[in-house]
Amino acid sequence: MTEKSLNETQKNIVAVYALIGAGSLMMTIPYSLLPFAGLACSMVGFVSAYVYRWKHKDNQKMQEHMTYIIRTVWWSSLILLIGTAIFASILVSNGDLSMINDLMANAENGMIPSDGDIRAMQAMFVHENMRLITIGAVVGLLPYPLYLIYRMVKGVRRI
């Protein structure tokens, strides 16, 4: 960005990067409705990238950036899918699942668990497996935001 002010094309490009970046950040914060708002924000940015690429076929800069954003979202989604599978496999193969098994055995015997029973089981599961959850999250889930941050910074620097 050599000029002091951004032209209209640059503003649109920055807006799409901001939507994707802010949405992705909000999706990683597990508080209330923030992940859902982040998903909505990211989806608006993703659809906007396709729309801007389609509407501005004659604008090379817009084409390049929107294609870059679209590829970033698809590749980061693949990284997240693989990371989630790794996270789940680490947790299922090494975690203490006894409280889940006990709850399921009770349900099979006709004792339907209450909401309180399920919440207690979830709390015990997290407590017993916190170290493993942390390791799985770092190994399986951390590459997603790191890749996304890298690509977003690289793309914004090219404006």
N, C-alpha and C positions, 0 to 999 in steps of 0.2 A: 504494500500500500504506500505508494510514493506520494500521492496527493494527501492534503490535509483532510479533505472530506471525501466520503465514499460516493460513487455514482450509484444509480438505481440498481444496476446489475450486481455490484459488489454488496449492496445492502441486502438484496435478496439472497445472495450466496451466504452471507454471514448469518442471516436469519435462519436458514435451513440448518447450518452447522450448529447454531445455538439451540434450535429445537431438538435435534438429535442428541447433542451433548447434555443439555439440561434434563431431557427425558431419561436418558441412560443413567445419569447420576441419581435422579429421583427413584428409579427402579431398584437401585441398590440399597436404599434406606428402608428397612422394614418397620415403618411406623405408619399405622392407620391406613389411609387411602393413598399415601404417597406413591407406592409402586404402581398403582392403577393410573394415577394422574401422569406418572412418568411414562407408562406405556402409551397412553393417549397422546402425550406430547411427542414421543418418538414416532408414533404412527403418522401423526400430522406432518412431521418433518420428512418422513420416508415417502409418503404420498406426494408431498410438495416437490420433492426431488424429481419424481417421475413427471409430474405436471410441468415443472419448469423446463425439464429436458425436452419434453414434447413441444411445449409452446415456443421455445427459443431455439429452434433448429438452426437458425442463422447466426447465433451468438456462440462462437467457439469457446469463450471463457465459461459461459454458463453450461454448455454441454460437458466440458471437461470436469468441472466441479460437481455437477449433479451425477455424472457417471461415477466419479470417485466416491461420492457419498453413498450411492446405491450399492456399489461393490463393498464398501466398508460395512454397511449394515448387513448385507448377506454373509460376508465372511465372518463378521463378529457373531452373527446368529449361529453359524456352524461351530465356531469356537465355543460358544455358550452351550450348545447342545452336547458337544463332546465332553466339555467340562462337567456338565450336569451328570452325564453318564458315569464319568470317573468318580465324581463326588458320591453318587448313589452306590456305586460298586464298592468303594472304600467303606462306606458306612454299613452296607448290608453284609459284606463279607467279614468285617472285623468288629462290628458294633455289638453291644449287648442288647439283644432284642427280646429278652425274657419278659419284660413288662408288656410288650405288645402281644407276645404269644399267650401270656396269662389272660389278658383281656379277651383275646379271640377264643380261647378255650372256654371261658365263662359264657361268652355269647353263643358258642356252639351247644352248650349245656342248657340254654334257655334263659340265661341271666343277661338280659339286654343292658349294656352299660349306660349310665346316665351321662349327661354332659360333664358333671363333676368328676366322674370316673375317668372320662377321656382326658380332661384337662390334667388330672393328677398323673395319668399315665404319660402324657406328653412331657410334663415337668420332670418326671423321673427319667424318661428317656434322654432328654437333653442333659440333665445333671450327670447321668452315668456315662454319657458319650461325648461330653463337651470337648475333651482333648481331641478325639477322633473327628468331631465335626469341624473343629478349627483347622486341623491338618487337611481334611478333605476340601474345605473351602479355599484354603490357600493353594493347594495343588490343582484342584479342579475348577474353581470359579474365578480366581484372581486373574488368570490370563485374559478373560473377557474385558473387564474395564481397562486393563493396561493396554491392550490392543486398540480399543476404541479411543482412548485418550491419545495414544501415539498417532493414530490416523487423523483424528480431528485436528490436533495441533499441526501436523504436517500439511493438512489441507488448508487450514486458515493461513498459515505462513505463505502459501502460494498465491493468495489473493493479491 
